[in-house]
Amino acid sequence: MKYNQRITLDGENPEPAGFHCTARVMRQANLLDEEAREMLVRMIHRLAGFCGVEVLTYCILPNHFHVLVRVDPKARDCGDEALIHRFRALYGKKPASGIGVDAEGFERLLADPKRAAKADEIRGKLRARMGDVSAYMQSLTQRYTKWFNATRGGGGTLWAERFRSVMVEDAAGPLRVIAAYIDLNPVRAGLAADPKDYRWCGHAAAVTGESAERAACCRRLFPAAKSEAKALADYRLYLLGSGEPRKHGKKEASAAAEGEPEAQSDDERLPAHALLRRRIPHFTYGVAIGSAAFIENILNRPDALGFRRERAPKPVPTPANEETIFCARQWMHPSTTERGDAAAYRP
């Protein structure tokens, strides 16, 4: 199994950040049918509630999935009431694995001063899984694999490798670009002309009225919008170039299937709805995405020694009307590549 380079929140001065995470099915097999995709969506939100991460968007395809989450290390600083609520939301009435108590038992334990040491031990175990992208994705992929094997009669691992993650600067511009890139996955794959018509992506959930997705769009992607409805309308314009999906001719469709576009000058930039239909590997296989200052800070961190060090942060293709986005890259290009053709995703 290939181990993927990744970078996490700074241990000394942790600040919130976004993470674009992906995981692929073994041999890129189209194993995720409609029921499986529905369950994965539910688990994405359930684990996010427990781990204290914010889901900004996601896209579940037949052989892999994307999720963009915002991780705040302060999620670990929750009090006992919030801790019990998160415990109950994840485990229900079942005992937690590795802890041995259910929600009611945990609540009684916290209220018993004679068992304060045991309560502190369990608090520590639970909080260690919060505000951490690795803990979130590990729990998600492992729990989902158990469900998948139990319902499909399989065994062993479901995923081809450890999940990939690209750190995204906690700013509206970079988060907006990556969210749109994820939501346009079904369009790039030829599965839908409009992401709102692909039910297993965050934008479709927002359009159909899911409160969490609508709130995330307003709060993180278009913070200047005066209402969730205005933020969602702005986002649809960003994704589509209009309120309705554009019809692409053969020339445009051919261009969308080509490789990564080169970074362009401000006068040559494409709008988001045109640029983000193209495959941009840095958004999936890079290490970090954000402003030049953000990337420079990442590359100067001690835990970034394994990453390719550029003389200066490398600009990547950026939509028109956005501040230029830069990236930090891996030493080696991954052996697997992200395919943009419809055949790669169809069940």
Beta strands, then each sheet from edge to edge (+ up, - down):
strand 1: 17-24
strand 2: 54-61
strand 3: 64-71
strand 4: 164-168
strand 5: 288-290
strand 6: 314-315
strand 7: 326-328
sheet 1: 2+ 3- 1+ 4- 5- 7+ 6-
end
